[in-house]
Amino acid sequence: MLVLRRGRGQSIVIGKHAEIVVKILREDKGIISVGIEAPKSVPVDRLEVYQKRQANDPAFIVSENRE
């Protein structure tokens, strides 16, 4: 696991061609808000949502109609 420190307004780039950008939006009382820019073909979920979808659908088919 790579661990990076970032402050508000700073970003992390994932992928060879900056396909995914994670930006720190704000921090309030230990809660960090992040924004994630990714191609529509890349599903982005919180871990608990991902796990619930996987548990409810063994084939784990992900809709490409995410917003």
BAVEXLO-833641 format. One line per field, with one value per atom (N, C-alpha, C): atom name; x, y, z; residue in three letters; chain. Coordinates in Angstrom, 2 decimals. Example, Ala and Ser with C-alpha at 12.3 -4.5 7.8 and 13.67 -1.06 7.14 Angstrom:
// BAVEXLO-833641
a <- c(N CA C N CA C) .
u <- c(13.19 12.30 13.20 12.85 13.67 12.90) .
v <- c(-5.69 -4.50 -3.30 -2.25 -1.06 0.03) .
w <- c(7.80 7.80 7.80 7.08 7.14 7.87) .
r <- c(ALA ALA ALA SER SER SER) .
c <- c(A A A A A A) .
// end
This chain:
// BAVEXLO-833641
a <- c(N CA C N CA C N CA C N CA C N CA C N CA C N CA C N CA C N CA C N CA C N CA C N CA C N CA C N CA C N CA C N CA C N CA C N CA C N CA C N CA C N CA C N CA C N CA C N CA C N CA C N CA C N CA C N CA C N CA C N CA C N CA C N CA C N CA C N CA C N CA C N CA C N CA C N CA C N CA C N CA C N CA C N CA C N CA C N CA C N CA C N CA C N CA C N CA C N CA C N CA C N CA C N CA C N CA C N CA C N CA C N CA C N CA C N CA C N CA C N CA C N CA C N CA C N CA C N CA C N CA C N CA C N CA C) .
u <- c(0.84 0.00 0.89 0.58 1.28 0.53 1.22 0.60 1.14 0.26 0.63 -0.07 0.56 -0.08 -0.46 -1.68 -2.19 -3.01 -2.97 -3.78 -4.94 -5.81 -6.98 -6.54 -7.22 -6.91 -5.83 -5.14 -4.09 -4.68 -4.02 -4.55 -3.54 -4.05 -3.25 -3.70 -2.75 -3.06 -2.78 -3.73 -3.58 -3.67 -2.71 -2.72 -1.65 -1.24 -0.15 -0.49 -1.75 -2.17 -3.14 -2.97 -3.82 -5.29 -5.61 -6.99 -7.85 -7.26 -8.01 -7.31 -8.09 -7.56 -8.38 -7.69 -8.32 -7.91 -8.90 -8.60 -9.19 -8.39 -8.85 -9.67 -10.95 -11.83 -11.88 -12.02 -12.06 -11.83 -11.49 -11.31 -12.06 -12.88 -13.64 -13.72 -13.06 -13.08 -12.68 -11.64 -11.12 -11.82 -12.86 -13.55 -12.99 -12.51 -11.93 -12.93 -13.17 -14.01 -13.09 -13.30 -12.48 -13.37 -12.82 -13.48 -12.67 -13.37 -12.69 -13.15 -12.20 -12.48 -11.94 -12.84 -12.44 -13.28 -12.75 -13.56 -14.83 -15.90 -17.15 -16.99 -16.00 -15.78 -15.16 -14.73 -14.11 -15.10 -15.63 -16.56 -15.84 -16.50 -15.96 -17.03 -16.75 -17.70 -16.96 -17.70 -17.17 -17.07 -16.14 -15.90 -17.17 -17.96 -19.16 -20.22 -20.30 -21.23 -20.74 -19.47 -18.87 -19.14 -18.91 -19.09 -20.56 -21.47 -22.90 -23.33 -22.89 -23.21 -22.67 -21.45 -20.82 -21.57 -22.00 -22.72 -24.11 -24.76 -26.11 -26.12 -25.02 -24.95 -23.65 -23.69 -22.46 -21.71 -22.43 -21.76 -21.15 -21.63 -21.15 -21.03 -22.17 -22.24 -22.44 -21.54 -21.58 -22.19 -23.18 -23.79 -22.80 -22.76 -21.89 -22.63 -23.83 -24.62 -24.47 -23.26 -23.05 -22.93 -23.24 -23.19 -21.87) .
v <- c(-1.17 0.00 1.24 2.14 3.42 4.41 5.08 6.06 7.44 8.36 9.72 10.72 11.82 12.92 13.98 14.44 15.50 16.44 17.69 18.69 19.12 19.94 20.42 21.05 20.69 21.22 20.47 19.56 18.77 17.49 16.92 15.74 14.62 13.43 12.24 11.73 11.38 10.88 9.39 8.62 7.17 6.81 6.06 5.62 6.32 5.65 6.14 7.45 7.62 8.82 9.65 9.63 10.40 10.07 8.77 8.36 8.63 8.52 8.70 9.76 10.75 11.81 11.85 11.78 11.87 13.20 14.03 15.36 15.50 16.03 16.29 17.59 17.49 18.66 19.43 18.69 19.35 18.34 18.88 18.09 18.80 18.05 18.63 17.63 17.94 17.09 15.66 15.49 14.17 13.45 14.06 13.48 14.14 13.34 13.84 13.65 14.70 14.61 14.60 13.60 13.49 13.51 14.05 14.00 13.06 12.25 11.29 11.48 11.73 11.82 10.54 9.83 8.57 8.38 7.63 7.32 6.57 6.74 6.05 4.54 4.02 2.58 2.04 2.93 2.53 2.73 1.64 1.79 2.38 3.30 3.91 3.82 3.11 2.93 2.97 3.29 3.08 1.56 1.12 -0.30 -1.02 -0.45 -1.14 -1.29 -0.35 -0.46 -1.56 -1.57 -2.60 -3.99 -4.16 -5.46 -5.88 -4.95 -5.27 -5.70 -4.96 -5.34 -6.73 -6.99 -8.27 -9.40 -9.16 -10.18 -10.45 -9.42 -9.57 -10.08 -10.01 -10.42 -11.19 -12.50 -13.28 -12.99 -12.67 -12.35 -10.96 -10.16 -8.80 -8.01 -7.87 -7.09 -5.63 -4.78 -3.37 -2.58 -1.78 -0.94 0.13 0.42 1.48 2.82 2.86 4.08 4.86 4.91 5.67 7.14 7.94 9.41 9.93) .
w <- c(0.00 0.00 0.00 -0.88 -0.94 -0.06 0.83 1.72 1.35 1.04 0.66 1.56 1.83 2.55 1.54 1.61 0.74 1.58 1.23 1.91 1.03 1.59 0.85 -0.46 -1.53 -2.85 -3.59 -2.93 -3.58 -4.14 -5.13 -5.83 -5.89 -6.20 -6.45 -7.82 -8.66 -10.00 -10.04 -10.61 -10.72 -12.20 -12.68 -14.07 -14.88 -15.90 -16.75 -17.44 -17.78 -18.51 -17.68 -16.37 -15.44 -15.63 -15.79 -15.99 -14.76 -13.58 -12.34 -11.50 -11.05 -10.21 -8.93 -7.79 -6.48 -5.88 -5.54 -5.01 -3.61 -2.71 -1.35 -1.39 -1.04 -1.11 0.20 1.30 2.61 3.72 4.88 6.08 7.20 7.92 9.01 10.15 11.25 12.44 12.14 11.34 11.04 9.89 9.31 8.16 6.90 5.98 4.74 3.60 2.83 1.64 0.43 -0.43 -1.63 -2.86 -3.94 -5.24 -6.11 -6.91 -7.76 -9.20 -10.08 -11.51 -12.15 -12.84 -13.49 -14.74 -15.71 -16.88 -16.48 -17.25 -16.95 -16.92 -17.61 -17.64 -16.36 -15.46 -14.20 -13.06 -12.47 -11.36 -10.14 -9.47 -8.26 -7.19 -6.10 -5.00 -3.68 -2.62 -1.26 -1.07 -0.23 -0.03 0.40 1.32 1.81 0.71 -0.22 -1.35 -2.29 -2.58 -3.43 -2.85 -1.56 -0.91 -0.94 -0.73 -0.74 -2.14 -3.15 -4.53 -4.85 -4.44 -4.71 -4.00 -2.77 -2.00 -2.60 -3.12 -3.67 -5.10 -5.78 -7.18 -7.40 -7.32 -7.47 -8.77 -9.83 -11.09 -11.03 -10.11 -9.88 -11.18 -11.83 -13.05 -12.66 -13.08 -12.73 -13.89 -13.59 -14.61 -15.04 -16.32 -16.81 -16.85 -16.29 -16.29 -14.99 -14.47 -13.23 -13.54 -12.58 -12.77 -12.26) .
r <- c(MET MET MET LEU LEU LEU VAL VAL VAL LEU LEU LEU ARG ARG ARG ARG ARG ARG GLY GLY GLY ARG ARG ARG GLY GLY GLY GLN GLN GLN SER SER SER ILE ILE ILE VAL VAL VAL ILE ILE ILE GLY GLY GLY LYS LYS LYS HIS HIS HIS ALA ALA ALA GLU GLU GLU ILE ILE ILE VAL VAL VAL VAL VAL VAL LYS LYS LYS ILE ILE ILE LEU LEU LEU ARG ARG ARG GLU GLU GLU ASP ASP ASP LYS LYS LYS GLY GLY GLY ILE ILE ILE ILE ILE ILE SER SER SER VAL VAL VAL GLY GLY GLY ILE ILE ILE GLU GLU GLU ALA ALA ALA PRO PRO PRO LYS LYS LYS SER SER SER VAL VAL VAL PRO PRO PRO VAL VAL VAL ASP ASP ASP ARG ARG ARG LEU LEU LEU GLU GLU GLU VAL VAL VAL TYR TYR TYR GLN GLN GLN LYS LYS LYS ARG ARG ARG GLN GLN GLN ALA ALA ALA ASN ASN ASN ASP ASP ASP PRO PRO PRO ALA ALA ALA PHE PHE PHE ILE ILE ILE VAL VAL VAL SER SER SER GLU GLU GLU ASN ASN ASN ARG ARG ARG GLU GLU GLU) .
c <- c(A A A A A A A A A A A A A A A A A A A A A A A A A A A A A A A A A A A A A A A A A A A A A A A A A A A A A A A A A A A A A A A A A A A A A A A A A A A A A A A A A A A A A A A A A A A A A A A A A A A A A A A A A A A A A A A A A A A A A A A A A A A A A A A A A A A A A A A A A A A A A A A A A A A A A A A A A A A A A A A A A A A A A A A A A A A A A A A A A A A A A A A A A A A A A A A A A A A A A A A A A) .
// end
